């Protein structure tokens, strides 16, 4: 779970972190109280957050995407797992306007209206057939 604090201007996280889906450096598997992201993420930079039980994605106001958590299906868009909330540099050339995710996959809407997605497709969730 992500929470924006208007007064503090930072993002707080809490809940399950077994797969690193909270995007913080904590080694704790469960955070019961809201915890400021470390390093801090400015709430004013985050336009939208989407998450599943194993990963999280944040869309920034400048159209960048950040990801954290399990990467079993390469859904983070970068190598590694249980990591800090990190920017997907491979998307640098695109202006992302919306983000959605499901169990093991992510879908993004580009400014020009195109949709791109990656990750699990065993049930045709990427719209490519199976």
C-alpha positions in Angstrom: 0.0 0.0 0.0 1.2 3.5 -0.9 0.0 6.6 0.7 0.7 10.3 -0.2 1.1 12.8 2.6 0.3 16.3 1.5 1.7 17.9 4.6 5.0 16.1 4.6 5.3 15.9 0.8 6.6 12.4 0.8 5.3 8.9 0.0 4.6 6.4 2.8 4.3 2.7 2.4 3.0 -0.2 4.6 1.8 -3.8 4.3 3.2 -6.9 2.7 6.8 -6.6 1.5 7.8 -10.2 1.0 8.7 -9.6 -2.7 10.0 -6.1 -2.1 6.8 -4.6 -3.6 6.9 -1.6 -1.3 10.0 -0.4 -3.0 12.0 0.3 0.1 15.3 -0.9 1.5 13.8 -2.6 4.5 14.4 -6.3 4.9 11.2 -6.7 6.9 8.5 -8.8 5.1 5.6 -6.8 6.7 5.4 -3.2 7.7 2.5 -2.6 10.0 2.8 1.2 10.3 3.2 3.7 7.5 6.9 4.2 6.7 8.5 7.0 4.7 10.1 5.7 1.6 13.9 5.6 1.9 15.3 7.2 -0.2 12.3 9.6 0.0 10.0 9.9 -3.0 8.3 13.3 -3.3 4.5 12.8 -3.4 4.2 15.7 -5.9 6.2 13.6 -8.5 3.7 10.6 -8.3 0.7 10.8 -10.5 -0.6 7.3 -10.1 0.3 4.1 -8.2 -0.9 0.6 -9.2 -0.1 -2.6 -7.5 -0.7 -6.3 -7.2 0.1 -8.5 -4.2 3.7 -9.0 -5.5 4.7 -5.8 -7.3 4.1 -2.0 -7.5 4.3 0.5 -10.3 4.3 4.3 -10.0 3.6 6.7 -12.8 5.3 10.1 -12.4 4.0 13.4 -13.5 6.7 13.6 -16.2 5.6 10.2 -17.7 8.3 8.0 -16.2 7.4 4.6 -14.7 9.0 3.2 -11.5 8.7 -0.5 -10.5 9.4 -2.7 -7.5 8.7 -6.2 -6.3 8.6 -9.7 -7.8 9.9 -10.1 -11.3 8.9 -13.7 -11.9 7.5 -12.9 -15.3 9.8 -10.0 -16.1 7.0 -7.6 -15.3 9.2 -5.0 -13.7 10.7 -4.2 -17.1 14.2 -4.5 -15.7 16.4 -7.1 -14.1 16.3 -7.9 -10.4 13.7 -8.3 -7.7 13.0 -7.2 -4.1 14.5 -3.8 -4.9 14.1 -0.2 -4.4 11.4 1.6 -6.5 13.4 2.2 -9.6 12.8 3.9 -12.9 12.4 1.9 -16.1 15.1 3.6 -18.2 14.1 1.5 -21.3 10.9 3.6 -21.5 12.8 6.9 -21.6 11.8 7.6 -25.2 8.1 7.3 -24.4 5.6 9.6 -22.7 3.5 7.4 -20.5 0.0 8.7 -19.6 -1.5 5.7 -17.7 -0.5 2.5 -16.1 -2.3 -0.7 -15.0 -1.0 -4.0 -13.8 -2.2 -7.5 -13.0 -0.8 -10.7 -11.7 2.6 -10.9 -13.4 2.0 -8.3 -16.2 1.8 -4.5 -16.8 0.1 -2.4 -19.4 0.9 1.2 -20.2 -0.9 3.8 -22.3 1.4 6.2 -24.3 0.6 9.8 -25.0 -0.1 9.0 -28.7 -2.8 6.5 -27.6 -0.8 3.3 -28.2 -0.8 0.6 -25.5 2.3 -1.5 -24.6 2.5 -4.3 -22.2 4.8 -7.1 -21.1 5.1 -9.9 -18.6 2.9 -13.0 -18.2 0.7 -13.9 -21.2 -0.4 -17.4 -20.3 -4.0 -16.4 -20.3 -3.7 -13.9 -23.1 -3.7 -10.9 -20.7 -1.4 -8.9 -23.0 -4.0 -9.1 -25.8 -1.7 -11.1 -28.0 -3.4 -14.4 -27.8 -1.7 -17.3 -26.1 
